[in-house]
Amino acid sequence: MERMLSFVLDKKAQAGIELLIFIAVFLILSLTVFPYVIKNNEINIALTCARDGATYGLHVLKLGYSKNETVYRYTVKMERIELINKGTENNKKKYQIRALLFADEKVNCSFLRAELQHYMGSFVADCLGVEYKNWRVETDKRIYTFYVDIKGCR
């Protein structure tokens, strides 16, 4: 019983010091991981919004809501959307978001490519809260460009 009381009534404050060391180590670890998590969060948001924009644009075109041309009679399938690191430009990391599609030979690929790039870029700009201009989205530390690769076109 005496031993238990001596631990509870710690006269040398060892438990308090151990708690402070534990909290300090936890804070140091969390502060070193925080920038990495924030960076990946913005990139994931941009990639997700680009995927949403490409899907939305493809559905709008398939339903025939475009003023210029429709693709509703043809088969267009989105295969994947990927992020490619393109190095740096003006001290900002540059990324290209690329969509890969498969389409019939009869589809006007230049029109489809331009429309999907526009939808991808405008969705990413809306999600990140920045302006979309000149086919690119710029944040404080990153530049996003967009490219649509269509297989099977003429």
C-alpha positions as CSV (number, residue, x, y, z in Angstrom):
1,M,0.0,0.0,0.0
2,E,2.8,2.3,0.8
3,R,4.3,1.8,-2.7
4,M,1.0,2.8,-4.4
5,L,0.8,5.9,-2.3
6,S,4.3,6.9,-3.1
7,F,3.5,6.7,-6.9
8,V,0.4,8.8,-6.5
9,L,2.1,11.3,-4.3
10,D,5.1,11.8,-6.6
11,K,7.3,14.2,-4.8
12,K,9.9,14.5,-7.6
13,A,7.4,15.4,-10.4
14,Q,8.6,12.7,-12.7
15,A,5.1,12.0,-14.0
16,G,4.6,15.6,-14.9
17,I,7.9,15.8,-16.7
18,E,7.2,12.6,-18.6
19,L,3.8,14.1,-19.7
20,L,5.4,17.3,-20.9
21,I,8.0,15.3,-22.9
22,F,5.3,13.2,-24.4
23,I,3.3,16.3,-25.4
24,A,6.4,18.0,-26.9
25,V,7.3,14.9,-29.0
26,F,3.6,14.7,-30.2
27,L,3.6,18.4,-31.2
28,I,6.9,18.1,-33.1
29,L,5.8,15.1,-35.0
30,S,2.4,16.6,-35.9
31,L,4.0,19.9,-37.0
32,T,6.5,18.1,-39.3
33,V,3.7,16.0,-41.0
34,F,1.3,18.9,-41.4
35,P,2.7,20.6,-44.5
36,Y,2.9,17.2,-46.3
37,V,-0.8,16.6,-45.5
38,I,-1.9,20.0,-46.7
39,K,0.0,19.7,-50.0
40,N,-1.5,16.4,-50.8
41,N,-5.0,17.7,-49.8
42,E,-4.9,20.4,-52.4
43,I,-3.6,18.1,-55.1
44,N,-6.4,15.5,-54.2
45,I,-9.0,18.3,-54.4
46,A,-7.7,19.4,-57.8
47,L,-7.7,15.9,-59.2
48,T,-11.2,15.1,-57.8
49,C,-12.6,18.3,-59.2
50,A,-11.0,17.7,-62.6
51,R,-12.6,14.3,-62.6
52,D,-16.0,15.8,-61.7
53,G,-15.6,18.5,-64.4
54,A,-14.7,15.9,-67.1
55,T,-17.6,13.7,-66.1
56,Y,-20.0,16.6,-66.1
57,G,-18.8,17.9,-69.4
58,L,-19.0,14.5,-71.0
59,H,-22.6,14.1,-69.8
60,V,-23.6,17.6,-71.0
61,L,-22.2,16.8,-74.4
62,K,-23.8,13.4,-74.5
63,L,-27.2,14.9,-73.6
64,G,-26.9,17.4,-76.4
65,Y,-26.9,20.6,-74.4
66,S,-23.9,22.1,-76.3
67,K,-24.6,25.0,-78.7
68,N,-22.1,23.9,-81.4
69,E,-22.1,20.1,-81.6
70,T,-23.3,17.0,-79.8
71,V,-21.8,13.6,-79.3
72,Y,-24.9,11.8,-78.0
73,R,-25.0,9.5,-81.0
74,Y,-21.5,8.2,-80.5
75,T,-19.7,6.1,-77.9
76,V,-17.3,8.1,-75.7
77,K,-15.8,6.4,-72.6
78,M,-13.6,7.9,-70.0
79,E,-10.8,5.6,-69.1
80,R,-8.8,7.5,-66.4
81,I,-7.7,10.8,-65.1
82,E,-4.1,11.2,-63.9
83,L,-1.8,13.8,-62.4
84,I,1.6,14.3,-64.0
85,N,4.4,16.3,-62.3
86,K,5.8,18.8,-64.9
87,G,8.6,20.3,-62.7
88,T,8.6,24.0,-61.8
89,E,7.7,27.3,-63.5
90,N,8.2,30.7,-61.8
91,N,9.1,29.0,-58.5
92,K,5.7,27.1,-58.5
93,K,5.2,23.4,-58.9
94,K,3.5,22.6,-62.2
95,Y,1.1,19.7,-62.7
96,Q,-0.8,18.5,-65.7
97,I,-4.1,16.8,-65.2
98,R,-4.6,14.4,-68.1
99,A,-7.8,12.6,-69.0
100,L,-7.7,9.6,-71.3
101,L,-10.9,8.9,-73.3
102,F,-11.9,6.4,-76.0
103,A,-14.2,7.6,-78.7
104,D,-15.7,6.6,-82.0
105,E,-14.0,7.7,-85.2
106,K,-17.0,10.0,-86.1
107,V,-16.6,12.2,-83.0
108,N,-15.2,15.7,-83.6
109,C,-12.2,15.3,-81.3
110,S,-10.9,18.8,-81.3
111,F,-14.3,20.1,-80.1
112,L,-14.6,17.4,-77.5
113,R,-11.1,18.0,-76.3
114,A,-11.6,21.7,-75.9
115,E,-14.9,21.4,-74.1
116,L,-13.6,18.8,-71.6
117,Q,-10.5,20.9,-70.9
118,H,-12.7,23.9,-70.2
119,Y,-15.0,21.9,-67.9
120,M,-12.1,20.4,-66.0
121,G,-10.3,23.7,-65.6
122,S,-13.4,25.6,-64.5
123,F,-14.3,22.9,-61.9
124,V,-10.8,22.9,-60.5
125,A,-10.8,26.7,-60.3
126,D,-14.1,26.7,-58.5
127,C,-13.0,24.1,-56.0
128,L,-9.7,25.9,-55.2
129,G,-11.3,29.3,-55.2
130,V,-9.1,30.8,-57.9
131,E,-9.5,32.2,-61.4
132,Y,-9.4,30.0,-64.5
133,K,-7.7,31.7,-67.4
134,N,-5.5,30.7,-70.4
135,W,-6.3,27.0,-69.9
136,R,-4.6,27.0,-66.5
137,V,-5.3,27.3,-62.8
138,E,-2.7,29.0,-60.6
139,T,-2.7,28.9,-56.8
140,D,0.0,30.4,-54.5
141,K,2.3,27.4,-54.9
142,R,1.0,25.4,-57.8
143,I,0.0,25.6,-61.5
144,Y,-2.4,23.1,-63.0
145,T,-2.8,22.6,-66.7
146,F,-5.2,20.3,-68.4
147,Y,-5.0,17.9,-71.3
148,V,-7.5,15.5,-72.8
149,D,-6.1,12.5,-74.8
150,I,-8.7,10.8,-77.0
151,K,-8.0,7.4,-78.6
152,G,-9.8,6.3,-81.6
153,C,-10.4,9.7,-83.2
154,R,-9.7,10.6,-86.7
